[in-house]
């Protein structure tokens, strides 16, 4: 959970999806999703305050509407899919993200891609869906934003604010699905003190520490966790 909070501060932002896969190894995915959303919304208060007004306005005008549409679609899918299937889907999303990151690392540097409203909307919509199902919205969005080659601070702010807004939108379908019971709320309250600590640590690290070593460690954890979730969701 602390790693996710650090990423909310803008450091190694793509690692924020590690919390749900790891927690899903010991708890049902719907319960994990509800606990995680409470924590993420708390983290977002600090992240939004730190990065407010620094995002790419042209991109955000496209990304936010796409994300909201994706959240609505994800809410419908969450109600339709079984918890076991959601676990398997979460594993596939996790491994797909790692594969995408590996391909990006192997490719030679290319010129930045231009802004594209249709591609941005579709990427944000996909991000809204995967974020609603498993708080794993980074892969679809980063497939669009990474080739844009934004300055690091602009990229971090756009990500933090986008997911901050989307997480609060997700409260609506989660409440409609009855996921906020007292057990989940109580568990989230126990973990709550780590949220602001992690966010401000992420802000501090973002300005001082290269992401590379942090990405490697988290990628190994995601690889092991993703394989376990796929096995438990589809084969066990």
KELO-901569 format. One line per 8 residues: number of its first residue (from 1); their letters; for each residue x, y, z of C-alpha. Coordinates in steps of 0.2 Angstrom, whole numbers. Each point is the difference from the previous one (the first is absolute). Example, Ala and Ser with C-alpha at 12.3 -4.5 7.8 and 13.67 -1.06 7.14 Angstrom:
<atoms>
1> AS> 62/-22/39 ~ 6/17/-3
</atoms>
This chain:
<atoms>
1> XXXXXXXX> 0/0/0 ~ 14/12/4 ~ 7/-3/-18 ~ -16/5/-7 ~ 0/16/11 ~ 17/4/-6 ~ -5/-1/-18 ~ -15/11/4
9> XXXXXXXX> 13/14/4 ~ 6/-1/-18 ~ 15/-12/2 ~ -1/-15/-12 ~ -18/3/-2 ~ -3/-16/-10 ~ 3/-11/16 ~ -16/6/8
17> XXXXXXXX> -9/-16/-6 ~ 11/-11/11 ~ -11/2/15 ~ -16/-10/-6 ~ 10/-15/-8 ~ 10/-3/16 ~ -15/2/12 ~ -11/-11/-12
25> XXXXXXXX> 12/-15/4 ~ -8/0/18 ~ -17/8/-2 ~ -15/-1/-13 ~ 3/13/-14 ~ -17/10/3 ~ 5/2/19 ~ 18/5/-5
33> XXXXXXXX> -7/12/-13 ~ -11/9/13 ~ 13/2/13 ~ 13/6/-13 ~ -12/13/-7 ~ -3/8/17 ~ 19/0/2 ~ 3/7/-18
41> XXXXXXXX> -12/14/3 ~ 9/5/16 ~ 16/0/-9 ~ -7/10/-14 ~ -4/15/12 ~ 19/3/2 ~ 4/-4/-18 ~ -13/11/-7
49> XXXXXXXX> 6/14/11 ~ 18/-2/-4 ~ -3/-1/-19 ~ -16/11/-3 ~ 1/11/-15 ~ 16/-7/-7 ~ -8/-13/-12 ~ 0/0/-19
57> XXXXXXXX> -17/9/-3 ~ -2/-5/-18 ~ 2/-18/5 ~ -11/1/15 ~ -15/7/-10 ~ 0/-17/-9 ~ 6/-12/13 ~ -13/5/14
65> XXXXXXXX> -15/-3/-11 ~ 7/-17/-6 ~ 4/-5/18 ~ -17/3/6 ~ -8/-10/-14 ~ 12/-14/4 ~ -5/0/18 ~ -18/-2/-4
73> XXXXXXXX> 4/-15/-12 ~ 12/-7/14 ~ -14/1/13 ~ -11/-11/-12 ~ 13/-12/-2 ~ 4/-1/18 ~ -18/-5/4 ~ 0/-13/-14
81> XXXXXXXX> 17/-9/3 ~ 3/-12/14 ~ 13/4/13 ~ 11/-15/-7 ~ -1/7/-17 ~ 4/18/6 ~ 16/-8/8 ~ 5/-8/-16
89> XXXXXXXX> -3/16/-10 ~ 10/10/13 ~ 15/-13/-3 ~ -2/2/-19 ~ 0/19/2 ~ 15/0/11 ~ 10/-11/-12 ~ -5/10/-15
97> XXXXXXXX> 6/15/8 ~ 17/-8/3 ~ 1/-6/-18 ~ -4/18/-6 ~ 14/7/11 ~ 12/-13/-6 ~ -4/4/-18 ~ 2/19/3
105> XXXXXXXX> 17/-3/8 ~ 6/-10/-16 ~ -6/13/-13 ~ 12/13/-6 ~ -4/18/5 ~ -13/7/-12 ~ -6/18/-2 ~ -15/5/11
113> XXXXXXXX> -17/-4/-6 ~ -12/14/-3 ~ -16/3/10 ~ -14/-10/-6 ~ -18/2/7 ~ -7/-17/-6 ~ 15/-10/6 ~ 0/10/16
121> XXXXXXXX> -18/-3/3 ~ 1/-19/-3 ~ 15/-2/11 ~ -8/9/14 ~ -16/-10/-2 ~ 10/-16/1 ~ 9/7/15 ~ -17/4/8
129> XXXXXXXX> -6/-18/-3 ~ 16/-9/7 ~ 1/13/14 ~ -18/-4/5 ~ 3/-19/0 ~ 17/-1/8 ~ 7/18/3 ~ 12/-4/-14
137> XXXXXXXX> -3/14/-11 ~ 18/5/-4 ~ 3/-12/-15 ~ -13/7/-12 ~ 4/18/4 ~ 18/-2/-1 ~ 0/-8/-17 ~ -7/17/-6
145> XXXXXXXX> 10/12/12 ~ 17/-8/0 ~ 3/3/-19 ~ -5/18/2 ~ 17/2/9 ~ -7/14/12 ~ 12/8/12 ~ 1/-10/16
153> XXXXXXXX> -10/12/11 ~ -13/2/-13 ~ -2/-18/-2 ~ -1/-4/18 ~ -13/14/3 ~ -11/-6/-14 ~ 0/-18/7 ~ -2/5/18
161> XXXXXXXX> -15/12/-3 ~ -8/-12/-13 ~ 0/-15/11 ~ -5/11/15 ~ -16/6/-8 ~ -4/-17/-7 ~ 2/-8/17 ~ -13/11/7
169> XXXXXXXX> -12/-3/-15 ~ 3/-19/4 ~ -8/3/17 ~ -17/0/-8 ~ 0/-17/-8 ~ 8/-8/15 ~ -13/7/11 ~ -14/-6/-12
177> XXXXXXXX> 8/-18/1 ~ 0/0/19 ~ 19/-1/2 ~ 2/12/15 ~ -5/-11/15 ~ 7/3/17 ~ 13/-13/-1 ~ 8/8/-16
185> XXXXXXXX> -2/17/8 ~ 8/-5/16 ~ 15/-9/-9 ~ 3/16/-10 ~ 0/11/15 ~ 14/-11/8 ~ 11/2/-15 ~ -5/19/-2
193> XXXXXXXX> 15/8/9 ~ 12/-7/-13 ~ -8/10/-14 ~ 6/18/2 ~ 17/-6/6 ~ 2/-10/-17 ~ -7/14/-11 ~ 12/13/7
201> XXXXXXXX> 14/-13/-1 ~ -4/-2/-18 ~ 0/19/-3 ~ 18/0/8 ~ 6/-15/-10 ~ -6/7/-16 ~ 11/15/1 ~ 16/-10/6
209> XXXXXXXX> 0/-18/-5 ~ 1/-9/-17 ~ -15/-11/-3 ~ 10/-14/-8 ~ 5/-10/16 ~ -18/2/7 ~ -8/-6/-16 ~ 11/-16/0
217> XXXXXXXX> -5/-5/18 ~ -18/3/-3 ~ 0/-8/-17 ~ 6/-17/8 ~ -13/1/13 ~ -14/3/-13 ~ 7/-14/-11 ~ -2/-13/14
225> XXXXXXXX> -16/7/6 ~ -8/1/-18 ~ 5/-18/-3 ~ -8/-6/16 ~ -16/10/-3 ~ -2/-7/-18 ~ 3/-18/7 ~ -13/2/15
233> XXXX> -13/9/-11 ~ 0/-11/-16 ~ 9/-17/5 ~ 0/-4/18
</atoms>
